[in-house]
């Protein structure tokens, strides 16, 4: 599915920026408190996605998929810790998660949509 999403024109109210919720969710995902902030960010992404403009909808979808894929990768690496392989995979999972959030933040600050929000890669 190759769709082009353009940012909506600026709002007349400068104090209200439609990107704020997306930024808050990215910050929650990157917060060092771990699981609690991630789950809160996931809930906010599901709620905000329903009323988001198309270009921000891609960010919310990207964030939701980042959560679920990150959880899957983390659990797989955790199980593989029994074979000692997981100890090497855990830092890779954390790095993947951080880079994916950083890419999303860069696109958000440039008012760009995520080209393929359902990708499993970065």
DOKE-418516 format. One line per field, with one value per residue (C-alpha): x, y, z. Coordinates in Angstrom, 2 decimals. Each point is the difference from the previous one (the first is absolute). Layout:
# DOKE-418516
px: X / ...
py: Y / ...
pz: Z / ...
//
This chain:
# DOKE-418516
px: 0.00 / 1.81 / -1.85 / 1.27 / -0.91 / 0.46 / -0.04 / -3.09 / 0.30 / 0.90 / -2.83 / -1.20 / 0.71 / 3.77 / -0.33 / -1.55 / 2.37 / -1.39 / 3.49 / 0.13 / -1.65 / 2.29 / 3.04 / -1.21 / -0.34 / 3.49 / 1.33 / -1.91 / 1.52 / 3.50 / -0.48 / 2.33 / -2.85 / -0.68 / -3.22 / -2.38 / 0.72 / -0.05 / -3.46 / -1.26 / 1.42 / -1.64 / -3.41 / 0.37 / 1.03 / -3.07 / -2.28 / 1.60 / 0.26 / -3.76 / -0.25 / 3.44 / 0.61 / 1.38 / 3.65 / -0.12 / -2.02 / 3.15 / 1.99 / -2.54 / -0.06 / 3.83 / 0.07 / -2.56 / 1.95 / 3.24 / -1.47 / -1.30 / 3.07 / 2.29 / -1.89 / 0.25 / 3.75 / 0.60 / -1.88 / 1.83 / 3.36 / -1.03 / -0.84 / 3.27 / 1.90 / -0.33 / 2.30 / 2.21 / -0.76 / -2.64 / 2.55 / 1.51 / -3.42 / -1.44 / 2.25 / -0.86 / -3.72 / 0.48 / 2.04 / -2.63 / -2.71 / 1.94 / 0.96 / -3.57 / -1.28 / 2.75 / -0.93 / -3.65 / 0.91 / 2.12 / -2.88 / -2.43 / 2.17 / 0.20 / -3.81 / 0.42 / -2.09 / 1.55 / 0.32 / -0.80 / -1.39 / -0.63 / 3.59 / 1.85 / 3.29 / 1.16
py: 0.00 / 3.07 / 3.14 / 3.52 / 1.86 / 3.74 / 2.04 / 2.06 / 3.79 / 1.80 / 0.60 / 3.50 / -0.68 / 0.11 / -1.52 / -3.15 / -2.13 / -3.27 / -1.51 / 0.34 / -3.33 / -1.78 / 1.64 / -0.98 / -3.63 / -0.07 / 1.43 / -2.63 / -2.72 / 1.37 / 0.58 / -2.15 / -1.19 / -2.86 / -1.93 / 2.37 / 2.93 / -2.27 / -1.33 / 3.52 / 1.14 / -2.95 / 0.85 / 3.66 / -0.98 / -2.20 / 2.77 / 2.86 / -1.94 / -0.04 / 3.80 / 0.74 / 1.56 / -2.49 / 1.01 / -0.37 / -3.21 / -1.51 / 0.99 / -1.56 / -3.20 / -0.01 / 0.48 / -2.76 / -2.42 / 1.05 / -0.95 / -3.40 / -0.93 / 1.20 / -2.14 / -3.02 / 0.53 / 0.55 / -3.16 / -2.04 / 1.32 / -0.71 / -3.62 / -0.34 / 1.15 / -3.63 / -0.86 / 3.02 / 1.42 / 2.30 / 1.95 / 1.20 / 0.62 / 2.15 / 3.01 / -0.37 / 0.12 / 3.12 / 1.67 / -0.89 / 1.52 / 3.22 / 0.46 / -0.62 / 2.65 / 2.43 / -0.44 / 0.67 / 3.11 / 1.36 / -0.43 / 1.55 / 3.11 / 0.34 / -0.39 / -3.14 / -3.14 / -3.42 / -1.44 / -3.58 / 0.01 / -3.75 / -1.03 / -2.32 / 1.71 / 3.47
pz: 0.00 / -1.24 / 1.00 / 0.30 / 3.16 / 0.15 / 3.20 / 0.58 / -0.17 / 3.24 / 2.42 / 0.90 / 3.67 / 0.56 / 3.48 / -1.44 / -2.00 / -1.31 / 0.29 / 3.79 / 0.82 / -2.45 / 1.60 / 3.47 / -1.09 / -1.51 / 3.29 / 1.99 / -2.18 / 0.59 / 3.75 / 2.10 / 2.23 / -2.36 / -0.25 / 1.79 / -2.31 / -3.05 / 0.83 / 0.69 / -3.35 / -1.75 / 1.47 / -0.97 / -3.55 / -0.43 / 1.29 / -1.98 / -3.26 / -0.58 / -0.33 / -1.46 / -3.40 / -2.54 / 0.37 / 3.80 / -0.33 / -1.54 / 3.11 / 2.35 / -2.03 / 0.00 / 3.78 / 0.62 / -2.20 / 1.69 / 3.37 / -1.08 / -2.04 / 2.80 / 2.48 / -2.30 / -0.57 / 3.72 / 0.98 / -2.66 / 1.21 / 3.60 / -0.82 / -1.89 / 3.10 / 1.13 / -2.92 / 0.73 / -3.46 / 1.44 / 2.00 / -3.27 / -1.56 / 2.80 / -0.76 / -3.70 / 0.84 / 2.14 / -2.75 / -2.63 / 2.21 / 0.65 / -3.66 / -1.13 / 2.42 / -1.07 / -3.67 / 0.85 / 1.99 / -2.85 / -2.41 / 2.48 / 0.43 / -3.81 / -0.26 / -2.09 / 0.01 / 0.57 / -3.55 / 1.01 / 3.56 / 0.03 / -0.70 / 2.36 / -0.75 / 0.88
//
